[in-house]
Amino acid sequence: MSIDERLQDGMRAHQKHDFATAIACYKAVLSEDPNHPDAMSLVGLLLAQHGRMDDALEVLEEALRINPDNPYALVNFGNVLMSKRRFDEAFKAYTRANELDPANEEAWANSGACLRNCGRIEDAISVLTAARQSFPKSVTVLHNLAVCHMCLGEHDKAADCLETCLRVGGYQRNPSPMWHITMLPKLGRPELASKVLGYHLSQHPEDEAGQFLLAVLEGRTLPRATDAYIREHFDDFSESFDEVLARIDYQAPQLIVDLVRRLHPDDTKFANVLDLGCGTGLCGIELRPLAERLSGVDLSAGMLRMASGRDLYDSLQEGELVAHLLSLPAGSLDLATCADTLCYFGPLDDFMTAAAHALKPGARLVATVEHLRDEGDDPHRMLLSGRFSHRESHIRDSAQAAGLDVVTIEYPRLRYELGEEIHGLLFCVERPTASA
Ligand SMILES: C[S@@+](CC[C@H](N)C(=O)[O-])C[C@H]1O[C@@H](n2cnc3c(N)ncnc32)[C@H](O)[C@@H]1O
């Protein structure tokens, strides 16, 4: 097999997310030609997709040293620099890629995203609007433009872009269909979202994630977001999660770890800590110094890949968190955390029972939920986003029913959404020592 054929095989496997085959093919190419810049660039891309940004950067720098005019390597390099928030350098890499290959849609789309991340939203809109002329069917360009308009509170323009994403990409050829479908009703445009989802489900009735979205759009309440929906949504979101969350001033991990520190001011080290719904590991960054052993559990393989790239956790498990808690030996955890994950549950009774099982007597769970604060008397409510909000009384009732004591409940701002503050409940519950 020629080098080119091997490279093509690798790229095909890479596109199908068969990473093991892809890396084997790229390695085979590099064993014949250690300086093959395309293979190096693809290895860099693969490392970045696994959250190993420092290694990716090193490989891509080397690929660009050998061939500085490879637009694909430049785009991958820009992407890694962007994830490291080195926006000026990323912008230079994209601009050079655009000069070398003006037909490289990703370079245009990402240079717009880069400007947006530097806070140069108007410049980003100019670049992306120009790119839209050249690539009217680029869902990525339209998606990035929509996010810029949202940043400026231009909700109508954002909705126009999102609708165009759905028109040109439908469901199947759209990188973030679930996000577009949940955003449009919030922006006052539910019709096209329902139509595209309805058509998709008529072709793929077995799609459980899509079925969950349909329930959301139809206002049918379910006990929690389905595993299939969580997996698909967060696998899609994993690579941009940290960047997007930083932009909306996401506070949950910091709030949780600050509360742990306030409750344990004596620099306690916890023997066995579990981060529930650990995502890309944002809690892990702050928890690591407090834990002898730090584990994470999450349903999304994509999010776990990013977490594993941070090298913070002693163990990462792919799985559903309530089932995971119940599978642990009784009384084995010294601390559990759960940041911005219970918003995918309606009733919290099963969760609290599972936490009570896994916590040691005297051990604590610290978590956030979105605060349901209006006059109603429903204990929790499913929102148009597919998330749930909870009343304080439900936290207290479900904890008490599971035999847990409420140590404290606080009322912080968690983040912004469409320019509005999202209010949360930050709570700590404890398994009483008397139940030992
Ligand atoms: C909004 S993210 C928060 C991630 C992380 N805790 C943080 O604060 O950055 C929610 C995470 O919870 C995970 N998740 C949601 N429901 C879950 C469940 N029932 N079991 C395990 N993981 C779940 C998702 O896959 C996602 O990674």
Ligand as a Chemical Component Dictionary entry (heavy atoms), coordinates in Angstrom:
data_LIG
# 
_chem_comp.id                   LIG 
_chem_comp.type                 NON-POLYMER 
_chem_comp.pdbx_formal_charge   0 
_chem_comp.three_letter_code    LIG 
# 
loop_
_chem_comp_atom.comp_id 
_chem_comp_atom.atom_id 
_chem_comp_atom.alt_atom_id 
_chem_comp_atom.type_symbol 
_chem_comp_atom.charge 
_chem_comp_atom.model_Cartn_x 
_chem_comp_atom.model_Cartn_y 
_chem_comp_atom.model_Cartn_z 
_chem_comp_atom.pdbx_ordinal 
LIG C1  C1  C 0  -23.192 21.154 31.744 1  
LIG S1  S1  S 1  -22.081 19.826 31.816 2  
LIG C2  C2  C 0  -21.177 20.198 33.306 3  
LIG C3  C3  C 0  -19.841 19.506 33.322 4  
LIG C4  C4  C 0  -18.970 19.798 34.551 5  
LIG N1  N1  N 0  -19.584 19.329 35.767 6  
LIG C5  C5  C 0  -18.684 21.272 34.631 7  
LIG O1  O1  O 0  -19.236 21.935 35.516 8  
LIG O2  O2  O -1 -17.936 21.786 33.782 9  
LIG C6  C6  C 0  -23.117 18.473 32.318 10 
LIG C7  C7  C 0  -22.374 17.142 32.246 11 
LIG O3  O3  O 0  -23.172 16.162 32.883 12 
LIG C8  C8  C 0  -23.177 14.988 32.112 13 
LIG N2  N2  N 0  -24.433 14.283 32.463 14 
LIG C9  C9  C 0  -25.706 14.744 32.380 15 
LIG N3  N3  N 0  -26.564 13.832 32.866 16 
LIG C10 C10 C 0  -25.817 12.783 33.286 17 
LIG C11 C11 C 0  -26.119 11.527 33.905 18 
LIG N4  N4  N 0  -27.381 11.192 34.186 19 
LIG N5  N5  N 0  -25.098 10.686 34.195 20 
LIG C12 C12 C 0  -23.804 11.022 33.913 21 
LIG N6  N6  N 0  -23.458 12.189 33.329 22 
LIG C13 C13 C 0  -24.451 13.068 33.027 23 
LIG C14 C14 C 0  -23.079 15.471 30.680 24 
LIG O4  O4  O 0  -22.586 14.494 29.800 25 
LIG C15 C15 C 0  -22.138 16.663 30.836 26 
LIG O5  O5  O 0  -20.798 16.305 30.683 27 
# 
loop_
_chem_comp_bond.comp_id 
_chem_comp_bond.atom_id_1 
_chem_comp_bond.atom_id_2 
_chem_comp_bond.value_order 
_chem_comp_bond.pdbx_ordinal 
LIG C1  S1  SING 1  
LIG S1  C2  SING 2  
LIG S1  C6  SING 3  
LIG C2  C3  SING 4  
LIG C3  C4  SING 5  
LIG C4  N1  SING 6  
LIG C4  C5  SING 7  
LIG C5  O1  DOUB 8  
LIG C5  O2  SING 9  
LIG C6  C7  SING 10 
LIG C7  O3  SING 11 
LIG C7  C15 SING 12 
LIG O3  C8  SING 13 
LIG C8  N2  SING 14 
LIG C8  C14 SING 15 
LIG N2  C9  SING 16 
LIG N2  C13 SING 17 
LIG C9  N3  DOUB 18 
LIG N3  C10 SING 19 
LIG C10 C11 SING 20 
LIG C10 C13 DOUB 21 
LIG C11 N4  SING 22 
LIG C11 N5  DOUB 23 
LIG N5  C12 SING 24 
LIG C12 N6  DOUB 25 
LIG N6  C13 SING 26 
LIG C14 O4  SING 27 
LIG C14 C15 SING 28 
LIG C15 O5  SING 29 
# 
